Amino acid sequence: MSEQDFELYERIQAADKQALETLYERYEKLLFSFALRMTGRRDLSEEIVQDVFMKIWTKPNLYDRSKGKFSSWLLTVTRNASIDSMRRKNEQTEALDERDSLKSNEPAVEDLVQWKEEGTVLRHAIAQLAEEQREMIELFYFKGLSQRAIAEERNIPLGTVKGRIRLALKHLKGHLSTGKGGVDGEVRGID
């Protein structure tokens, strides 16, 4: 699938509208649901998806194949567009980048989602977590709250929030690496 995505991307660079349409059909639902989880707004999520595909169409050579999988790059672009859109709309003034403070040990949300393009494996794995861990993952990765905002909202210490997120990610890694999640024992993005 990744090779097909790259071929479509190259055709888009040559102004092939059919390739853009094919890529849109392949990823529109995933990107929309991802943006919706981040913003909580359907109208804003639709705008974000349109902006992402307009960027692909109008700005050549954004994707660098040597830096990773196309679907991961596409989710990163969508994530960044969602954050930018929320900032522009003044819907969230917290430092949204705080979540990136977990860089070396925990995956970015796009790495979590890439395990299966439609997210079924991930949703199943998240459903296996304890309620407090599942809540931290939802708030941190999908609602876009900073660790500090979660601590304040739930009235728990910041260290507890960080610990629950790390523990949840450890459990996700264990669940997915055993093959229970259907990824053939390979876990990407969690070391």
PyMOL commands that set and color helices and strands:
alter all, ss='L'
color gray80, all
select helices_A, chain A and resi 2-13+17-39+42-58+65-67+70-88+96-102+109-114+120-127+131-142+147-154+158-177
alter helices_A, ss='H'
color red, helices_A
deselect
rebuild
show_as cartoon
